[in-house]
Amino acid sequence: MLKRIATAVVLIPIVLVLILRAPVPVLAVVAGLVALLTIREFLKLTESYGAKPMPLPTYLLTALFFVALGILSDSPLLSTGKFLIILGFAAAIAPFIFLTRTMRGEDLHAGYPAAAASVFAFTYIALPMGMLVQLRQLSEGAFYLLYLLLVVWAGDIFAYFVGKSIGRHLLAPRISPKKTWEGAAASLVASVAVGCLLFHYALPLSSALLRAGLIERRDGIFGLEQPAMGPVIFLTIILNVAAQLGDLVESLIKRGAGVKDSGAILPGHGGMLDRIDALLFAAPVLWYYAAWGVMQ
């Protein structure tokens, strides 16, 4: 418990300053490193399923993906259109690269599982992390990233403590024996409360961040009219459900592999995949919402 809290106390301020203030190329580098560490953990898990993963090609494709994002971010704006081109090409080329690589192996029976593991690692981990980078480039992007992280974190914290203290009805006992419906409900309520508070005070919060030098004007919300709470509540509910499903999916993968944590890089939290599993499902939802608004 103490290790978990201490790690969060150290990491949360660093992450918040990074997403708000760091130049986008730096954010792309950090996101790429997180993706590589997470993919390393995931590929290790796939060995328990009998797959023989291909780490090096997977790392290379992931690194090239984030290098492309970092280079394009030097332009005035990594446009949604450019990002979609990179995203679509990377997703389409991944199966070709990994399946072609398996042709050099001696065991043809192991080729497809190995390629499938690498393709899934790239699309499951690298692409959502790339969406976080491009989300930062969109109008009001820093505020949206702050909103995403705080909503996910609030849901995770309340699910953990409420589920541990008063949770009685198991949510998915075969997948995650400690998750309860009470914790899931508390997670949803906490996320909606935090989301509504953030958008209700979007103007003063953005103004404070601007005065502190943590954001540029284009990265905050400075409209004088209060945002409508209906769409905010609906979006936050969708994000919370996506985040909880992301957590359960990772638990499913670990349960099948017969392990408790994906790694041990973060004291009290397990591995990197354990820490970002909720974001991997929630990030595409928010990216789509924000990108759709830009393209209208």
Secondary structure, DSSP 8 states (H G I E B T S, - for coil): -HHHHHHHHHHHHHHHHHHHHS-HHHHHHHHHHHHHHHHHHHHHHHGGGT----HHHHHHHHHHHHHHHHHHTTSS---HHHHHHHHHHHHHHHHHHHHHHHTT-S-GGGHHHHHHHHHHHIIIIIHHHHHHHHHHHSTTHHHHHHHHHHHHHHHHHHHHHHHHHH--SEEETTTEEEEEHHHHHHHHHHHHHHHHHHHHTHHHHHHHHHHTTSS-GGGS---SS---HHHHHHHHHHHHHHHHHHHHHHHHHHHHHT-S-S-SSBTTTBSHHHHHHHHHHHHHHHHHHHHHHHH-
